[in-house]
Structure formats: C-alpha cells, structure tokens
Amino acid sequence: MGRRREDADYAFAVSQGVIREVYEIHGWRQRGLGDRGWEEDIDKSHKRWGFSGEVAGELAHYRITSVRHLFKKENSSPFKYVNC
C-alpha cells in the first residue's frame, strides 16, 4: 500500500464483490510478529500493512452492497482507493 493509505478514513471489507463490513481507521502499522502470515514478510523489502480501528456503525447501510462496478476484470490488487 502506498502513502495514500494515510488519507483513508474507512476500510470496506469485501468478499466476492460484496461489502461485508465497514471499519473506521484509527491508525496504520506494518504487519509484524503475532500477525497472521507475518513470517512471509521476513527478508522482503515491501511489508504488508494493517490498520487498527473499529466497526463504523454509522456506515452500516453499505453492508451487503455490491462493489463489482468499481473493479475491472483485469484488476489484481487486493485494495482500491475511492474518494481519498
């Protein structure tokens, strides 16, 4: 993830093109000891990122909403910035 992550206020958890949950982001950190899969980052120059936060109840109306229109078939990135 690039530095644009710092401008994001919310993260949408998406599975199979559908928003499953919305989180308010409190802060970012690189994946480390104790995180699932952290061993994969050892000796890599680009570490994975994670955030701390909480469920954004005020945005619950986005749950169970399709986001397929935001992704092209050839997109392979696991994240997408929208309006930030």
C-alpha positions as CSV (number, residue, x, y, z in Angstrom):
1,M,0.0,0.0,0.0
2,G,1.2,3.5,-0.8
3,R,1.2,6.6,1.3
4,R,-2.4,7.3,0.2
5,R,-3.5,5.0,2.9
6,E,-2.9,7.8,5.4
7,D,-5.8,9.8,3.7
8,A,-8.3,6.9,4.1
9,D,-10.8,7.3,6.9
10,Y,-12.7,4.0,6.3
11,A,-11.9,0.4,5.1
12,F,-14.5,-1.7,3.5
13,A,-14.1,-5.5,3.9
14,V,-15.1,-7.0,0.6
15,S,-15.6,-10.7,-0.2
16,Q,-16.8,-11.9,-3.6
17,G,-17.6,-8.4,-4.7
18,V,-19.9,-7.6,-1.7
19,I,-19.1,-5.3,1.2
20,R,-19.2,-7.5,4.4
21,E,-18.2,-4.8,6.9
22,V,-17.1,-1.2,7.2
23,Y,-14.3,-0.1,9.6
24,E,-13.3,3.4,10.8
25,I,-9.5,3.5,10.6
26,H,-7.6,4.8,13.6
27,G,-4.1,4.1,12.5
28,W,-1.8,2.1,10.2
29,R,1.1,-0.3,11.0
30,Q,3.2,-2.8,9.2
31,R,2.4,-6.4,9.7
32,G,4.7,-8.0,12.4
33,L,5.2,-10.7,14.9
34,G,1.9,-12.2,16.1
35,D,0.0,-11.2,12.9
36,R,-1.3,-14.0,10.7
37,G,1.3,-14.7,7.9
38,W,3.9,-12.3,9.3
39,E,6.7,-14.8,8.5
40,E,6.1,-14.3,4.8
41,D,7.4,-10.7,5.2
42,I,10.7,-11.7,6.7
43,D,13.5,-10.5,4.3
44,K,11.1,-8.8,2.0
45,S,11.6,-5.1,1.1
46,H,7.9,-4.4,0.9
47,K,6.0,-5.4,4.1
48,R,2.2,-5.8,4.3
49,W,0.2,-3.2,6.1
50,G,-2.7,-3.4,8.6
51,F,-4.9,-0.9,10.4
52,S,-6.4,-0.6,13.9
53,G,-9.9,0.7,14.1
54,E,-13.5,-0.2,14.9
55,V,-16.7,-1.1,13.1
56,A,-18.2,2.0,11.6
57,G,-21.9,1.5,12.7
58,E,-22.9,4.8,11.0
59,L,-22.0,3.3,7.6
60,A,-23.8,0.0,8.2
61,H,-26.1,0.9,5.2
62,Y,-23.1,0.0,2.9
63,R,-23.1,-3.7,4.1
64,I,-24.3,-6.3,1.7
65,T,-23.8,-3.9,-1.2
66,S,-22.0,-4.8,-4.5
67,V,-18.8,-3.1,-5.5
68,R,-18.2,-5.0,-8.7
69,H,-18.7,-1.8,-10.7
70,L,-15.6,-0.4,-9.1
71,F,-13.3,-3.2,-10.4
72,K,-12.3,-4.1,-13.9
73,K,-11.8,-7.8,-14.7
74,E,-8.0,-7.3,-15.0
75,N,-7.6,-5.7,-11.6
76,S,-5.5,-7.9,-9.4
77,S,-4.8,-5.5,-6.5
78,P,-6.5,-6.6,-3.1
79,F,-7.3,-3.0,-2.3
80,K,-8.7,0.1,-4.1
81,Y,-8.7,3.8,-3.0
82,V,-12.0,5.6,-3.6
83,N,-12.5,9.3,-2.9
84,C,-9.3,9.7,-1.0
